[in-house]
Amino acid sequence: MSHPLDDVLGLVDGLVSVVTVSTLCFGVMDLMLPAAWAMCLNLGGSCGGTATAVMNTAGNLGGLLCTVVFGYVIRANGNYNLPLFGIAAVVLISAMLFSRVDCSRGLSQRESVPQGLKAR
């Protein structure tokens, strides 16, 4: 749901409008956080802490990379909307990938683990 709001954020003018739409975007994205943490814990099973740490690290690295790329894109073309539309596309792709995850099977229930790598 935040993808359409991100698109709107790229189109609004004025401080109050930008703050309002940004607040809605962050609020909608925060609604998915409990599901993301639960997914990691469920998939990780006895290694749930590790799974959540990997998710947290990937998110922080993505946030760092996004801020750097955001600045370079604006410097290259002077358009603040282009990076916002890029972020909206990434959020949409993430939502589609997230919806494809099967949480009923944990990581330890993989069928194709090579014989020499099975846990003892």
C-alpha distances in whole Angstrom, upper triangle without the diagonal:
4,5,6,7,9,11,12,13,15,17,18,21,23,23,21,18,17,18,16,13,13,14,10,9,11,11,7,8,11,10,10,14,16,15,15,19,20,19,21,24,24,24,27,29,32,31,27,28,29,25,23,26,25,21,22,24,22,19,22,23,20,20,23,23,20,22,25,24,22,25,27,25,25,29,30,28,28,24,22,19,19,18,15,14,16,13,10,12,13,9,9,12,12,9,11,14,13,13,16,18,21,21,24,26,27,28,32,32,32,34,35,37,40,43,44,41,40,40,44
4,6,5,6,9,10,10,13,14,15,19,20,20,19,16,14,15,13,10,10,11,8,5,8,9,6,6,10,10,10,13,16,15,15,18,20,20,21,24,25,25,27,29,32,30,27,27,28,25,23,24,24,20,20,22,20,17,19,21,18,17,20,20,17,19,22,21,19,22,24,22,22,26,26,25,25,21,18,16,17,15,12,12,13,10,8,10,11,8,8,12,11,10,13,15,14,15,18,19,22,23,26,28,28,29,33,33,33,35,36,37,40,43,44,41,41,40,44
4,5,5,6,9,10,11,13,15,18,20,20,20,17,15,16,15,12,12,13,11,8,11,12,10,9,13,13,13,16,19,18,17,21,22,21,23,26,26,26,28,31,34,32,29,29,29,26,24,26,24,21,21,23,20,18,20,21,17,17,20,20,16,18,21,19,17,21,22,20,20,24,24,23,23,19,17,14,14,13,10,9,10,9,5,7,9,6,6,10,10,9,11,14,14,15,18,19,23,24,27,28,29,29,33,33,33,35,35,37,40,43,44,41,41,41,44
4,5,5,6,9,10,11,13,16,19,19,19,15,14,16,14,11,12,14,11,9,13,13,11,12,15,15,16,18,21,20,20,24,25,24,26,29,29,29,32,34,37,35,32,33,33,30,28,29,28,24,25,27,24,21,23,24,21,20,23,23,19,21,24,22,19,23,24,21,21,25,25,23,23,19,17,14,15,15,11,10,12,11,8,10,12,10,9,13,14,12,14,17,17,17,20,23,26,27,30,32,32,33,37,36,36,38,39,40,43,47,47,44,44,44,48
4,5,5,6,9,10,10,14,16,16,15,12,11,12,10,7,8,10,7,6,10,11,9,10,14,14,15,17,20,20,20,23,25,25,26,29,30,30,32,34,37,35,32,32,32,29,27,29,28,24,24,26,24,20,22,23,20,19,22,22,18,19,22,21,18,21,23,21,20,24,25,23,22,18,16,13,15,14,10,10,13,11,8,12,13,11,11,15,15,14,16,19,19,19,22,24,27,28,31,33,33,34,37,38,37,40,40,42,45,48,49,45,45,45,49
4,5,5,7,9,10,13,16,16,16,13,10,12,12,8,8,11,9,7,10,12,11,11,14,15,16,18,21,21,20,23,25,24,26,29,30,29,31,34,36,34,31,31,31,28,26,27,26,23,22,24,21,18,20,21,17,16,19,18,15,16,19,17,14,18,19,17,17,21,21,20,19,15,12,10,11,10,7,7,9,8,5,9,11,9,10,13,14,13,16,18,18,19,22,24,27,28,31,33,33,33,37,37,36,39,39,40,43,47,47,44,44,44,48
4,5,5,7,9,13,15,16,17,13,12,14,14,10,11,14,12,10,13,15,14,14,18,19,19,21,24,24,23,26,28,27,29,32,32,32,34,37,39,37,34,34,34,31,29,30,29,26,26,27,24,21,23,23,20,19,21,21,17,18,20,18,16,19,20,17,17,21,21,19,18,14,12,9,10,11,7,6,10,9,6,9,12,11,11,14,16,15,17,20,20,21,23,26,29,30,33,35,35,35,39,39,38,41,41,42,45,48,49,46,46,46,50
4,5,5,6,10,13,14,14,10,9,12,11,7,9,12,11,10,13,15,14,15,18,19,20,22,25,25,25,28,30,29,31,34,34,34,36,39,42,39,36,36,36,33,31,32,31,28,28,29,27,24,25,26,22,21,23,23,19,20,22,21,18,20,22,19,18,22,23,20,19,15,13,10,12,13,10,9,13,12,10,13,15,14,14,18,19,18,20,23,23,23,26,28,31,32,35,37,37,38,42,42,41,44,44,45,48,52,52,49,49,49,53
4,5,6,9,11,11,12,8,6,9,9,6,7,10,10,8,11,14,13,14,17,18,19,21,24,25,24,27,29,29,30,33,34,34,35,38,41,38,35,35,35,32,30,31,30,26,26,27,25,22,22,23,20,18,21,20,17,17,19,18,15,17,19,17,16,19,20,18,17,13,10,8,11,11,7,9,12,11,10,13,15,14,15,18,19,18,21,23,23,24,27,29,32,32,36,37,37,37,41,42,41,44,44,45,48,51,52,48,49,48,52
4,6,9,12,13,14,11,9,12,13,10,10,14,13,12,14,17,17,17,20,21,22,24,27,27,26,29,31,31,32,35,36,35,37,40,42,40,37,36,36,34,31,32,31,27,27,28,25,22,23,24,20,19,21,20,16,16,18,16,13,15,17,14,13,17,17,15,14,10,8,5,8,9,6,7,10,10,9,12,14,14,15,18,19,19,21,24,24,25,28,30,33,34,37,39,38,38,42,43,42,44,44,45,48,51,52,48,49,49,53
4,7,10,12,13,10,9,13,13,10,12,15,15,14,17,19,18,19,22,23,24,26,30,30,29,32,34,33,35,38,39,38,40,43,45,43,40,40,39,37,35,35,34,31,30,31,29,26,27,27,24,22,24,24,20,20,22,20,17,19,20,17,16,19,20,17,15,12,10,7,10,12,10,10,13,14,12,15,18,17,18,21,22,22,24,26,27,28,30,32,36,37,40,41,41,42,45,46,45,47,47,49,51,55,55,52,52,53,56
4,7,9,10,6,6,10,10,8,10,13,13,13,16,18,18,19,22,23,25,26,29,30,30,32,34,34,35,38,39,39,41,44,46,44,41,40,40,38,35,36,35,32,31,32,30,27,27,28,25,23,25,25,21,21,23,22,18,20,22,19,17,20,22,19,17,13,11,10,13,14,12,13,16,16,15,18,20,19,20,23,24,24,26,28,28,29,32,34,37,38,41,43,43,43,47,47,47,49,49,50,53,57,57,54,54,54,57
4,7,8,6,7,10,11,11,12,15,16,16,18,20,21,22,24,26,27,29,32,33,32,35,37,37,38,41,42,42,44,46,49,46,43,42,42,40,37,38,37,34,33,34,32,29,29,30,27,24,26,26,22,21,23,23,19,20,22,20,17,20,21,19,16,13,11,11,15,16,14,15,18,18,18,21,23,22,23,26,27,27,29,32,32,33,36,37,41,41,44,46,46,46,50,50,50,52,52,53,56,59,60,56,57,57,60
4,6,5,6,9,10,11,12,14,16,16,18,20,21,23,24,26,28,29,32,33,33,35,38,38,39,41,43,43,44,47,49,47,44,43,43,41,38,38,38,35,33,34,33,30,29,30,28,25,26,27,23,22,24,24,20,20,23,21,19,21,23,21,18,16,13,14,17,18,16,18,21,20,20,23,25,24,25,28,29,29,31,34,33,35,38,39,42,42,46,47,47,47,51,52,51,54,54,55,58,61,61,58,58,58,61
4,6,5,6,9,10,10,12,14,15,16,18,20,21,22,24,27,27,30,32,31,33,36,36,37,39,41,42,43,45,47,45,41,40,41,39,36,36,36,33,31,32,31,28,27,29,26,23,25,26,22,20,23,23,19,20,23,22,19,21,24,22,19,17,14,15,18,18,16,19,21,20,20,24,25,23,25,28,28,28,31,33,32,34,37,38,41,41,44,46,45,46,49,50,50,53,53,54,57,60,60,56,56,56,59
4,6,5,6,9,10,11,12,14,15,16,18,20,21,23,25,26,29,31,31,32,35,36,36,39,40,41,42,44,46,44,41,40,41,39,36,36,36,33,31,33,32,28,28,30,28,24,26,27,24,22,25,26,22,23,26,24,22,25,27,25,22,20,17,17,21,20,17,20,23,21,20,24,25,24,25,29,28,28,31,33,32,33,36,37,40,40,43,45,45,45,49,50,50,53,53,54,57,60,60,56,56,56,59
4,6,5,6,8,10,11,12,14,15,17,18,20,21,24,25,28,29,29,31,33,34,35,37,39,39,41,43,45,43,40,39,40,38,35,35,35,32,30,32,31,27,27,29,26,24,26,26,23,22,25,24,21,22,25,23,21,24,26,23,21,18,15,14,18,18,15,17,20,19,18,21,23,21,22,26,26,25,28,30,30,31,34,35,38,38,41,43,43,44,47,48,48,51,51,52,55,58,58,55,55,54,58
4,5,5,6,8,10,10,12,14,15,16,18,20,22,23,26,27,27,29,31,32,33,35,37,37,38,41,43,41,37,37,37,35,32,32,32,29,27,29,27,24,24,25,23,20,22,23,19,18,21,21,17,18,21,20,17,21,23,21,18,15,12,12,15,15,12,14,17,16,15,19,20,18,20,23,23,23,26,28,27,29,32,33,36,36,40,41,41,41,45,46,45,48,49,49,52,55,55,52,52,52,55
4,6,5,6,9,10,10,12,14,15,16,18,21,21,24,26,26,27,30,31,31,34,35,36,37,39,41,39,36,35,35,34,30,31,31,28,26,28,27,23,23,25,23,20,22,23,20,18,22,22,18,20,23,22,20,23,25,23,21,18,15,15,18,17,14,17,19,17,17,20,21,19,21,24,24,23,27,28,27,29,32,33,36,35,39,40,40,40,44,45,45,48,48,49,52,55,55,51,51,51,54
4,5,5,6,9,10,11,12,14,15,17,19,21,23,25,25,27,29,30,31,33,35,36,37,39,41,39,36,35,36,34,31,32,32,28,27,29,28,24,25,27,24,21,24,25,22,21,24,24,21,22,26,24,22,26,28,26,23,21,17,16,20,19,15,18,20,18,17,20,21,19,21,24,23,23,26,28,27,28,31,32,35,34,38,40,39,40,43,44,44,47,48,49,52,55,55,52,51,51,54
4,5,5,6,9,10,11,12,14,16,18,19,22,23,23,25,27,28,29,31,33,33,35,37,40,38,34,34,34,32,29,30,30,26,25,27,26,22,23,25,22,20,22,23,19,19,22,22,19,21,24,22,20,24,25,24,22,19,15,14,17,16,12,14,17,14,13,17,18,16,17,21,20,19,22,25,24,25,28,29,32,32,35,37,37,38,41,42,42,45,45,46,49,52,53,49,49,49,52
4,5,5,6,8,10,11,12,14,16,17,20,21,21,23,26,26,27,29,31,31,33,35,37,35,32,31,31,29,26,27,27,24,22,24,23,19,19,21,19,16,19,20,16,16,19,19,16,18,21,20,19,22,24,22,20,18,14,13,16,14,11,13,15,13,12,16,16,14,16,19,19,18,22,23,22,24,27,28,31,31,34,36,35,36,39,40,40,43,44,44,47,50,50,47,47,46,49
4,5,5,6,9,10,10,12,15,16,18,20,20,22,24,25,26,28,30,31,32,34,36,34,31,30,31,29,26,27,27,24,22,24,23,20,20,23,20,18,20,22,19,18,22,22,19,21,24,23,22,25,27,26,24,22,18,17,20,18,15,17,19,16,15,19,19,16,18,21,20,19,23,24,23,24,27,28,31,30,33,35,34,35,39,40,40,43,44,44,47,50,50,47,47,46,49
4,6,5,6,9,10,11,13,15,17,19,19,21,23,24,25,27,29,30,31,33,36,34,30,30,31,29,26,27,27,24,22,25,24,20,21,24,21,19,22,23,20,20,24,23,20,23,26,24,23,27,28,27,25,22,19,17,20,18,15,16,18,15,14,17,17,14,16,19,18,17,20,22,21,22,25,26,29,28,31,33,33,34,38,38,39,42,42,43,46,49,50,46,46,45,48
4,5,5,6,9,10,12,13,16,17,17,19,21,22,23,25,27,27,29,31,34,32,28,28,28,26,23,24,24,21,20,22,20,17,18,20,18,16,19,20,16,17,20,20,17,20,23,21,21,24,26,25,23,20,17,15,17,15,12,13,15,11,10,14,14,11,13,16,15,14,17,19,18,19,22,23,26,26,29,31,31,32,35,36,36,39,39,40,43,46,47,43,43,43,46
4,6,5,6,9,10,11,14,15,15,17,19,20,21,23,25,26,27,29,31,29,26,25,26,24,21,22,22,18,17,19,18,15,16,18,16,14,17,18,16,16,20,20,17,20,23,22,22,25,27,26,24,22,18,17,19,16,13,15,16,13,12,15,15,12,14,17,15,15,18,20,18,19,23,23,26,25,28,30,29,30,33,35,35,38,39,39,42,45,45,42,41,41,44
4,5,5,6,9,10,13,14,15,17,18,20,21,23,24,25,27,29,31,29,26,25,27,24,21,23,23,20,19,21,21,17,18,21,19,17,20,22,19,20,23,23,21,24,27,26,25,29,30,29,28,25,22,20,22,20,17,18,19,16,15,18,17,14,16,19,17,15,19,20,18,19,23,23,25,24,28,30,29,30,34,34,35,38,39,40,43,46,46,42,42,41,44
4,5,5,7,10,12,13,13,16,17,18,20,22,23,24,26,28,30,29,25,25,26,23,21,23,23,19,19,21,20,17,19,21,19,17,21,22,19,20,24,23,21,24,27,25,26,29,30,29,28,25,22,20,21,19,16,17,18,15,13,16,15,11,13,16,14,12,16,17,15,16,20,20,23,22,25,27,27,28,32,32,33,36,37,38,41,44,44,41,40,40,43
4,5,6,7,10,11,11,13,15,16,17,19,21,21,23,25,27,26,22,22,23,20,18,19,19,15,15,18,16,13,15,18,15,14,18,19,16,18,21,21,19,22,25,23,24,27,28,28,27,24,21,19,20,18,15,16,16,12,11,14,13,9,11,14,11,10,14,15,13,14,18,18,21,20,24,25,25,26,29,30,30,33,34,35,38,41,41,38,37,37,40
4,5,5,8,10,10,11,14,15,16,18,19,21,22,24,26,24,21,20,22,19,16,18,19,15,14,17,17,13,15,18,16,15,18,20,18,19,23,23,21,24,27,26,26,29,31,31,30,27,23,22,23,21,18,19,19,16,15,17,16,12,15,17,14,13,17,17,15,16,20,19,21,20,23,25,24,25,29,30,30,34,35,35,38,41,41,37,37,36,39
4,6,7,8,10,11,13,14,16,17,18,20,21,23,26,24,21,21,23,20,17,20,20,17,16,20,19,16,18,21,19,18,22,23,21,22,26,26,24,27,30,29,29,32,34,33,32,29,26,24,25,23,20,21,21,18,16,18,17,14,15,17,14,12,16,17,14,15,18,18,20,18,21,24,23,25,28,29,30,33,34,35,38,41,41,38,37,36,39
4,6,5,6,9,10,11,13,15,15,17,18,20,23,22,18,19,20,17,14,17,17,14,14,17,16,14,16,19,17,17,20,21,20,22,25,24,24,27,29,28,29,32,33,33,32,29,26,25,25,22,20,20,20,16,15,17,15,12,13,14,11,10,13,13,10,11,15,14,16,15,18,20,20,21,25,25,26,29,30,31,34,37,38,34,33,33,36
4,5,5,6,9,10,11,12,14,15,16,18,21,19,15,16,17,14,11,14,15,11,11,15,14,12,14,17,16,15,19,20,19,21,24,24,23,26,29,28,29,32,33,33,33,30,27,26,26,23,21,22,21,17,17,19,16,13,15,16,13,12,15,15,12,14,16,15,17,15,19,20,19,20,23,25,25,29,30,30,33,36,36,33,32,31,34
4,5,5,6,9,10,11,12,14,15,17,19,18,14,15,17,14,12,15,16,13,13,17,17,15,17,20,19,19,22,24,23,24,27,28,27,30,32,32,33,36,37,37,36,34,31,29,30,27,25,25,25,21,21,22,20,17,18,19,15,14,17,17,13,14,17,15,16,14,17,19,18,20,22,23,25,28,30,30,33,35,36,32,31,30,32
4,6,5,6,9,10,10,12,14,15,18,17,14,15,17,14,12,15,16,12,14,17,17,15,18,20,19,19,23,24,23,25,28,28,27,31,33,32,33,36,37,37,37,34,31,29,29,27,24,25,24,21,20,21,18,15,16,17,13,12,14,14,10,11,13,12,13,11,14,16,15,17,20,21,22,25,27,27,31,33,34,30,29,28,31
4,5,5,6,9,10,11,12,14,17,15,12,13,14,11,9,12,12,9,10,14,13,11,14,17,16,16,20,21,20,22,25,25,25,28,30,29,31,34,34,35,35,32,29,28,27,25,23,23,22,19,18,19,16,14,15,15,11,11,13,12,8,11,13,11,12,11,14,15,14,15,19,20,20,24,25,25,29,31,32,28,27,26,29
4,5,5,6,9,10,10,12,14,13,9,10,12,9,7,10,11,8,9,13,13,12,15,17,17,17,20,22,22,24,26,27,27,30,32,31,33,35,36,37,37,35,32,31,30,27,25,26,25,21,22,22,19,17,19,19,15,15,17,15,12,14,16,13,14,12,15,16,14,15,18,19,21,24,26,25,29,31,31,27,26,25,28
4,5,5,6,8,10,11,13,13,9,11,13,10,9,13,14,11,13,16,16,16,18,21,20,21,24,25,25,27,30,30,30,33,35,34,36,39,40,40,40,38,34,33,33,30,28,29,27,24,24,24,21,19,20,20,16,15,17,16,12,14,15,12,12,9,12,13,12,14,16,17,19,23,25,24,28,30,30,27,25,24,27
4,5,5,6,8,10,13,12,9,12,13,9,9,13,12,10,13,16,15,15,18,20,19,20,23,24,24,26,29,29,29,32,34,33,35,38,38,39,39,37,34,32,32,29,27,27,26,23,22,22,20,17,18,17,14,13,15,13,9,11,12,9,9,6,9,11,10,11,14,15,16,20,21,21,25,27,28,24,23,22,25
4,5,5,6,8,11,9,6,8,9,5,5,9,9,8,10,13,13,13,16,18,18,19,22,23,23,25,27,28,28,31,33,32,34,37,37,38,39,37,34,33,32,29,28,28,26,23,23,23,20,18,20,18,15,15,17,14,11,14,14,10,11,9,12,11,9,10,13,14,15,19,20,20,23,25,26,22,21,20,23
4,6,5,6,8,8,4,7,9,7,7,10,11,11,12,15,16,16,18,20,21,22,24,26,26,28,30,31,32,34,36,36,38,40,41,42,42,40,37,36,35,32,31,31,29,26,27,27,24,22,23,22,18,18,20,17,14,16,17,13,13,10,12,12,9,10,12,14,16,20,21,21,24,26,26,22,21,19,22
4,6,5,9,9,7,10,12,9,10,14,14,13,15,18,18,18,21,23,23,24,27,28,28,31,33,33,34,37,38,38,40,42,43,43,44,41,39,37,36,34,32,32,30,28,27,27,24,22,23,22,19,18,19,17,14,15,15,11,10,6,8,8,6,9,11,12,14,17,19,19,23,24,25,22,20,19,21
4,6,9,8,7,10,10,8,10,13,12,12,15,17,16,17,20,21,21,23,26,26,27,30,31,31,32,35,36,36,38,41,41,42,42,40,38,36,35,32,31,31,29,27,27,26,23,22,22,20,17,17,18,15,13,14,13,9,9,6,8,7,4,6,8,9,11,14,16,16,20,21,22,19,17,16,19
4,6,5,4,7,7,5,8,11,10,11,14,15,16,17,19,21,21,23,25,26,27,29,31,31,33,35,36,37,39,41,41,43,43,41,39,38,36,33,33,33,30,28,28,28,24,23,24,23,19,20,21,18,15,17,17,13,12,10,11,10,6,6,8,10,12,16,17,16,19,21,21,17,16,14,17
4,5,5,9,10,9,11,13,14,14,17,19,19,21,23,24,25,27,29,30,30,33,35,35,36,39,40,40,42,45,45,46,47,45,42,41,40,37,36,36,34,31,31,31,28,26,27,26,23,23,23,21,18,20,19,15,14,10,11,9,6,7,8,10,12,16,18,17,20,21,21,18,16,14,16
4,6,8,9,10,12,13,14,16,18,19,20,22,24,25,26,28,30,31,32,34,36,36,38,40,41,42,44,46,47,48,48,47,44,43,42,39,38,38,36,33,34,34,30,29,30,29,25,26,27,24,21,23,22,19,17,14,15,13,10,10,9,12,14,18,19,17,20,21,21,17,15,13,14
4,5,5,6,9,10,11,13,14,16,17,19,20,21,23,25,26,27,29,31,32,33,34,37,38,38,41,43,43,45,45,44,41,40,39,36,35,36,33,31,32,31,28,27,28,26,23,24,25,22,20,22,21,17,17,14,15,14,10,9,9,13,14,18,19,17,20,21,20,16,15,13,15
4,5,5,6,8,10,11,12,14,15,16,18,20,21,22,24,26,27,29,31,31,32,35,36,37,39,41,42,43,43,41,38,38,37,34,33,33,31,28,29,29,25,24,26,24,21,21,23,20,17,20,19,16,15,12,14,13,10,10,11,14,16,19,21,19,22,24,23,20,18,16,19
4,5,5,6,9,10,10,12,14,15,16,18,20,21,22,24,25,27,29,30,31,33,35,36,37,39,40,42,42,40,37,37,36,33,32,33,31,28,29,29,26,24,26,25,22,23,24,21,19,22,22,18,19,16,18,17,13,13,14,17,19,22,23,21,24,26,25,21,20,18,20
4,5,5,6,9,10,10,12,14,15,16,18,20,21,22,24,26,27,28,30,32,33,34,36,38,39,40,41,39,37,36,35,32,31,32,30,27,28,28,24,24,26,24,21,22,24,20,19,21,21,18,18,16,18,17,13,12,13,16,17,21,21,19,22,23,22,19,18,16,19
4,5,5,6,9,10,11,12,14,15,17,18,20,21,22,25,26,27,28,31,32,32,34,36,37,38,39,37,35,34,33,29,29,29,27,24,25,25,21,21,22,21,17,19,20,17,15,18,17,14,15,13,15,14,11,10,12,15,15,19,20,18,21,23,23,19,19,17,20
4,5,5,6,8,10,10,12,14,15,16,18,20,21,23,25,25,26,29,30,31,33,35,36,37,37,35,33,32,31,28,27,28,26,23,24,24,20,19,21,20,17,18,20,17,15,18,18,15,16,14,17,16,13,13,15,18,19,22,23,22,25,27,27,23,22,21,24
4,5,5,6,8,10,10,12,14,15,16,18,20,21,23,24,25,28,29,30,32,33,34,36,36,35,32,32,31,27,27,28,26,23,25,25,21,20,23,22,18,20,22,19,17,21,21,18,19,17,20,19,16,15,17,20,21,24,24,23,25,27,26,23,23,21,24
4,5,5,6,9,10,11,12,14,15,16,18,20,21,22,24,26,27,28,30,32,32,34,35,33,31,31,29,26,26,26,24,21,23,23,19,19,21,19,16,18,20,17,15,19,19,16,18,17,20,18,15,13,16,19,19,22,22,21,23,26,25,21,22,21,24
4,6,5,6,9,10,10,12,14,15,16,18,20,21,22,25,26,26,28,30,31,32,33,31,28,28,27,23,23,24,21,18,20,20,16,15,18,16,13,15,17,14,12,16,16,14,16,15,18,18,15,14,17,20,19,23,23,22,25,28,27,24,24,23,26
4,6,5,6,9,10,11,12,14,15,17,19,20,21,23,25,25,27,29,30,32,32,30,27,27,26,23,22,24,21,18,20,21,17,16,19,18,15,17,19,17,15,19,20,17,20,18,21,21,18,18,20,23,23,27,27,26,28,31,30,26,27,25,29
4,5,5,6,8,10,11,12,14,16,17,18,20,22,23,24,26,28,29,30,31,30,27,27,26,22,23,24,21,19,21,21,17,17,20,19,16,18,21,18,17,21,21,19,22,20,24,23,20,18,21,24,24,27,27,25,28,30,29,26,26,25,28
4,6,5,6,9,10,10,12,14,16,16,18,20,21,22,24,26,26,28,29,27,25,25,23,20,20,21,18,16,18,18,14,14,17,16,13,16,18,15,14,18,19,17,20,19,23,22,20,18,21,23,22,26,25,24,27,30,29,25,26,26,29
4,6,5,6,9,10,10,12,14,15,16,19,20,20,22,24,25,27,27,25,22,22,21,18,17,19,16,13,16,16,12,12,15,15,12,14,17,15,14,18,19,17,20,20,23,23,21,20,23,25,25,28,28,27,30,33,32,29,29,29,32
4,5,5,6,9,10,11,13,14,15,17,19,20,21,23,25,26,26,25,22,23,22,18,18,20,18,15,18,18,15,15,18,18,15,18,20,18,18,21,22,21,24,23,27,26,24,23,26,28,28,31,31,30,32,35,34,30,31,30,34
4,5,5,6,8,10,11,12,14,16,17,18,20,22,23,24,25,24,22,22,21,17,18,20,17,15,18,18,14,15,19,17,15,18,21,19,18,22,23,22,25,24,28,27,25,23,26,28,27,31,30,29,31,34,33,29,31,30,34
4,5,5,6,9,10,10,12,14,15,16,18,20,21,22,23,21,19,19,18,14,15,16,13,11,14,14,11,12,15,14,12,15,18,16,16,20,21,20,23,23,27,26,25,23,27,28,27,30,30,29,32,35,34,31,32,32,35
4,6,5,6,9,10,10,13,15,15,17,19,20,21,21,20,17,18,17,13,13,16,13,11,14,15,12,12,16,16,14,17,19,18,18,21,23,22,26,25,29,29,27,26,29,31,30,34,33,33,35,38,37,34,35,34,38
4,5,5,7,9,10,11,13,15,16,17,19,21,21,20,18,19,18,14,15,18,15,13,17,17,15,16,19,19,17,20,22,21,21,25,26,25,28,28,32,31,29,28,31,33,32,35,35,34,36,39,38,34,36,35,39
4,6,5,6,8,10,11,12,14,16,16,18,19,19,17,18,16,12,14,16,13,12,15,16,13,15,18,17,16,19,21,20,21,24,25,25,28,28,32,31,29,28,31,33,32,35,33,33,35,38,37,34,36,35,39
4,5,5,6,9,10,10,12,14,15,16,17,16,13,14,13,9,10,12,10,8,12,13,10,12,15,15,14,17,20,19,20,23,24,24,28,28,32,32,30,29,32,34,33,36,35,35,37,40,39,36,37,37,41
4,6,5,6,9,10,11,12,14,16,15,15,12,14,13,10,11,14,12,11,14,16,14,15,18,19,18,20,23,22,23,26,27,27,31,31,35,35,33,32,35,37,36,39,38,38,40,43,42,39,40,40,43
4,5,5,6,9,10,11,12,15,15,15,13,16,14,11,13,16,13,13,17,17,15,17,21,20,20,23,25,24,25,28,29,29,33,33,37,36,35,33,36,38,37,40,39,38,40,43,42,39,41,41,44
4,5,5,6,9,10,10,12,13,13,12,13,11,8,11,13,10,11,14,14,13,16,18,18,18,21,23,22,24,27,28,28,32,32,36,36,34,33,36,38,36,39,38,38,39,43,42,39,41,41,44
4,6,5,6,9,10,11,11,10,8,10,9,6,8,11,9,9,13,14,13,15,18,18,18,21,23,23,24,27,28,29,32,33,37,37,35,34,38,39,38,41,40,40,42,45,45,42,43,43,47
4,5,5,6,9,10,10,10,9,12,11,9,11,14,13,13,16,17,17,19,21,22,22,25,27,27,28,30,32,32,36,36,40,40,39,37,41,42,41,44,43,43,44,48,47,44,46,46,49
4,5,5,6,9,10,11,11,13,11,9,13,15,13,14,17,18,17,20,22,22,23,26,27,27,28,31,32,33,37,37,41,41,39,38,41,43,41,44,42,42,44,47,46,44,45,46,49
4,5,5,6,8,8,8,10,8,7,10,12,10,12,15,15,15,18,20,20,21,24,25,25,27,29,31,32,35,36,40,40,39,38,41,42,41,43,42,42,44,48,47,44,46,46,50
4,5,5,5,5,6,9,8,7,10,12,12,13,16,17,17,19,22,22,23,26,27,28,29,31,33,34,38,39,42,42,41,40,44,45,44,46,45,45,47,51,50,47,49,49,53
4,6,6,8,9,12,11,11,14,16,15,17,19,20,21,23,25,25,26,29,30,31,32,35,36,37,41,41,45,45,44,42,46,47,46,48,47,47,49,52,51,48,50,51,54
4,6,8,10,13,11,11,15,16,15,17,19,20,20,23,24,25,26,29,30,30,32,34,35,36,40,41,45,45,44,42,46,47,45,47,46,46,48,51,51,48,50,51,54
4,5,9,10,9,10,13,14,14,16,18,19,20,22,24,24,26,28,29,30,32,34,35,37,41,42,45,45,45,43,47,48,46,48,47,48,49,53,53,50,52,52,56
4,6,9,9,10,13,14,15,17,19,20,21,23,24,25,27,29,30,31,33,35,36,38,41,42,46,46,46,44,48,49,48,50,49,50,51,55,55,52,53,54,57
4,5,6,8,10,11,12,14,15,17,18,20,21,23,24,26,27,29,30,32,33,35,39,40,43,44,43,43,46,47,46,48,47,48,50,54,53,50,52,52,56
4,6,6,7,9,11,12,13,15,16,17,19,21,22,23,25,27,28,30,32,33,37,37,41,42,41,40,44,45,44,46,46,46,49,52,52,49,50,50,54
4,6,5,6,9,10,11,12,14,15,17,19,20,21,23,24,26,27,29,31,35,36,39,40,40,39,43,44,42,45,44,45,48,51,51,48,49,49,53
4,5,5,6,9,10,11,13,14,15,17,18,20,21,23,24,26,28,29,33,34,38,38,38,37,41,42,40,43,42,43,45,49,49,46,47,47,51
4,5,5,6,9,10,10,12,14,15,16,18,20,21,22,24,26,27,31,32,36,36,35,35,38,39,38,40,40,40,42,46,46,43,44,44,48
4,5,5,6,9,10,11,12,14,15,17,19,20,21,23,25,26,30,31,34,35,35,34,38,39,38,40,40,41,43,47,47,43,44,44,48
4,5,5,6,9,10,10,12,14,15,17,18,20,21,23,25,29,30,33,34,34,34,37,38,37,39,39,40,42,46,46,43,44,44,48
4,5,5,6,9,10,11,12,14,15,17,18,20,22,23,27,28,32,32,32,31,35,36,34,36,36,37,39,43,43,40,41,41,45
4,5,5,6,9,10,10,12,14,15,16,18,20,21,25,26,30,30,30,29,33,34,33,35,35,36,38,41,42,38,39,39,43
4,5,5,6,9,10,11,12,14,15,17,19,21,24,25,29,30,30,29,33,34,33,35,35,36,39,42,43,40,40,40,44
4,5,5,6,9,10,11,12,14,15,17,19,23,24,28,28,28,28,32,32,31,33,33,34,36,40,41,38,38,39,43
4,5,5,6,9,10,10,12,14,16,17,21,22,26,26,26,25,29,29,28,30,30,31,34,37,38,34,35,36,39
4,6,5,6,9,10,10,12,14,16,19,20,24,25,24,24,28,29,28,30,31,32,34,38,38,35,35,36,39
4,5,5,6,9,10,11,13,15,18,20,23,24,25,25,29,29,28,30,30,31,34,38,39,36,36,36,40
4,5,5,6,9,10,11,13,17,19,22,22,23,22,26,26,25,27,27,28,31,35,35,32,33,34,37
4,5,5,6,9,10,11,15,16,20,20,20,20,24,24,23,25,26,27,30,33,34,30,31,31,35
4,5,5,6,9,10,14,15,18,20,20,21,24,24,23,26,27,28,31,34,35,32,32,32,36
4,5,5,7,9,13,15,18,19,20,20,24,23,22,24,25,27,30,33,34,31,31,32,35
4,5,5,7,11,13,16,16,17,17,21,20,19,21,21,23,26,29,31,28,28,28,32
4,5,6,9,10,14,15,15,16,19,19,19,21,22,23,27,30,31,28,27,27,31
4,6,8,10,13,15,16,17,20,20,19,21,23,24,28,31,32,29,29,29,32
4,6,9,12,13,14,15,18,17,16,18,19,21,25,28,29,26,26,27,30
4,6,9,9,11,12,15,14,14,16,17,19,22,25,27,24,23,23,27
4,6,6,9,10,13,12,12,14,16,18,21,24,26,23,21,22,25
4,5,7,9,12,11,12,15,17,18,22,24,26,23,21,21,24
4,7,10,12,10,12,14,17,18,22,23,25,22,20,20,23
4,7,8,6,8,10,13,14,18,20,21,19,17,17,19
4,5,5,8,11,13,13,17,18,20,17,15,14,17
4,5,6,10,11,10,14,16,17,14,12,12,15
4,6,9,11,9,13,14,15,12,9,9,12
4,6,9,9,13,14,16,13,11,11,14
4,6,6,10,12,14,12,10,12,15
4,6,9,11,14,12,11,13,16
4,6,9,12,10,10,13,16
4,6,8,7,6,10,13
4,6,5,7,10,13
4,6,6,9,11
4,6,9,10
4,6,9
4,6
4
